[in-house]
Amino acid sequence: MAQIHLAPPAMPAGKRIAVMTSGGDSPGMSGAVRAVVRLTLASGGISYAVYEGYQGLVDGGDMIKEMRWEDVRGWLSAGGTLIGTARCMAFMERAGRLTAANNMIEKGIDALIICGGDGSLTGADKFRAEWPSLMDELVSTGRRKKHEVEHHRHLNIVGLVGSIDNDLSGTDATIGCYSSLERICQSIDCIDATAFSHKRAFVIEVMGRHCGWLALMAGVSCGADFIFCPENPPSDNWQEDMCSIIKKHREMGKRKTIVVVAEGAHDRQLNAISPNMVKDLLSKKDGLALDTRVTTLGHVQRGGSPCAYDRMLATLQGVEAVKAVLDSTPDTPSPVICMVENKIVRKPLVDAIAKTKEVAANIARKDFDAALKGRDAEFEEYLEAFNITTATDKSGMLLAPEKRMRVGIIHVGAPAGGMNAATRAAVAYCLTRGHTPVGLYNGFPGLCRHHDDKPLGSVRILDWLEAETWASRGGSEIGTNRDLPGEDMETTAYCFEKYEIDALFVVGGFEAFTAVSQLRKAREKYDSMKIPMVVLPATISNNVPGTEYSIGSDTCLNALINYCDAIKQSANASRRRVFVVETQGGASGYIATIAGLAIGALAVYTPEEGINLNMIVEDIKFLKDSFAKDKGHSGTGKIILRNEKASKVYTTELIANIIRDEANGRFDARHAIPGHVQQGGIPSPMDRVRAVRFGVKSMQHLEKFAGKSKQEIADDPMSASVIGIRGARVKFSSMEKIEREETDWKDRRPKEEFWMSLIDVVDTLSGRPKECRTP
Ligand code: ATP
């Protein structure tokens, strides 16, 4: 692939951009500040940080501090916000905002980037709207001369949403929400083990006064039995409903019960529902009488180092915020930087705030349908997925007998986080609709071996209770195998016929993709292959064509950044040391690049670009320069990430040795290979929830073909497809088209990789000169 190097945007000389964090702290805020500071400097501007939120703006002086490149070193891994945050009453009043405006003029600040929740962004919008009148007032009251405000007639404001609640309409994710979810899920996973051991019920309260995102996602990813969210209150008869669902789960053999309650939960009349009310019901209800405990997670949900996704989100959104400042004219409405599926977009700040307030207003007037609609589409889909995976009353959901299918579920390729969660969701969906979920154990070789009547039972109907425990498990419970059906298509076709497989759900990476491609082509010869098939991409490498995201890749990134954080700490302590870390990823540099963004790597080496001697020579010059500038600073450990297939010649160890040799004792270099640690242990919440959502969607897609003739199925290009995220949408793509147009079969990756330009962002934010990537 051609090399791209985007220069940082050129900034009008001396443009002064200030960044601030405000409202409740959230993990990733410091990473956003780092990105804003560094891109501002790289673009030729002057960077300021406003300490302690709006209070710092009102107080002025040293609270508005000029930032240098080195000031934000190591900030990506910090929890909370290193420039402080506060709730500021003075800024709620015009007098406070007037003083804040005066302080900004004092420092010559042209633009303000604010990372905070809806309150902070409301304040920002008010400030922007009032700005011209504030300028007039500063002049009329004699605090400023006319010429002093002349260059500041227009205030540039950009919002970044930093909040653990994920409560801003218009964005799928706020900076910090996935880290918070991770903390919640880690806690519930721990509670799960003790609940199982003692057959107990636990009622867990999570944060979210007006927004049930954390409660919903925790419920989906941990396999909770019941959840309470403010925007989707339970029915008026919720006490009976909840108890009946939980009773049914117990009768089906479940040993534990988990109920998740958002702190703002209420019934349809807006009467608060507290964890203790739920506890009383579960422990006192006739026929249930569960040993029930309440756990309030509290502020642990806010803290800790951000997860990989939040570091990436904070970095990319910080970069986008600076670009938005530079693009802005007096006529452009102030933007807020949002994430829609996998796409960073700018939306008008006013609209996003208005929509967010509307959700709260709709809840207050008990219009819950409208409140739910005000959240993003994915909220409703997750809710549907949760309801399907916990449904006990199937009436109204069962399909007519002629539409019910035997759905084969198979894992292909290396294990990846979320494979089991996807399978659990598919099984639950099948049972709710009357389909039969057939587990094809140990991949295609398992299926074919079974045909020899081996007694291992590698073709088995999966039952609810068995799959129910898989929500948070890593690895592959039904076993996975790399071998392709093409190795014995005859037997594979025979087995499909013998076990009456009507539809196929394939979970796995590039091998899974290849397997379905082979099965699709084999339809010409075998009628039993004329069934609908879906691939759910699951691989740490994220190299499956047809999607920008594979489940398992987020788990891998988290494992990798934890590893790199530990290595970096060691490098920091020894001072003057660089680590060359080898990542997996096959012939795709995705993992290396995104991990590079998330840890602030000095450079990433990918198979797409390869490694040449010039690159190493220039990077050594860069390292020498960088270590020279570090004198007197802490946190000087550096990391270069090298994908395992970036070069046949320049191995990870060789690069570290060359660097050490060339450094002539000025600094040290080591290499490190995390290997299979990168597959991760327990899957990340993002992989789990997306696995559930995609699992359910895949089943719904397969179901569309129920009752169709074999020929109709074979003639429909969507009968063999891949589910994936593409830009701002989740969609199914026809295998035939992707195979033909989008697949680089030789290198086992998509022809176009959306993330390639992110290597430039890694470089810009590490200060790596463009010569390093000139062949
Ligand atoms: P969180 O989501 O954690 O609550 P938030 O940004 O919504 O974060 P708030 O406490 O609502 O937190 O707001 C933070 C600060 O933003 C306030 O202390 C105040 O200084 C400013 N602010 C909020 N609302 C307004 C407003 N309507 N007008 C002016 N300033 C405001």
Boltz pocket constraint, residues with backbone or C-beta under 6 A from the ligand:
constraints:
  - pocket:
      binder: B
      contacts: [[A, 22], [A, 23], [A, 24], [A, 25], [A, 54], [A, 86], [A, 87], [A, 88], [A, 89], [A, 91], [A, 92], [A, 93], [A, 116], [A, 117], [A, 118], [A, 119], [A, 120], [A, 121], [A, 122], [A, 123], [A, 124], [A, 126], [A, 162], [A, 163], [A, 165]]
      max_distance: 6.0
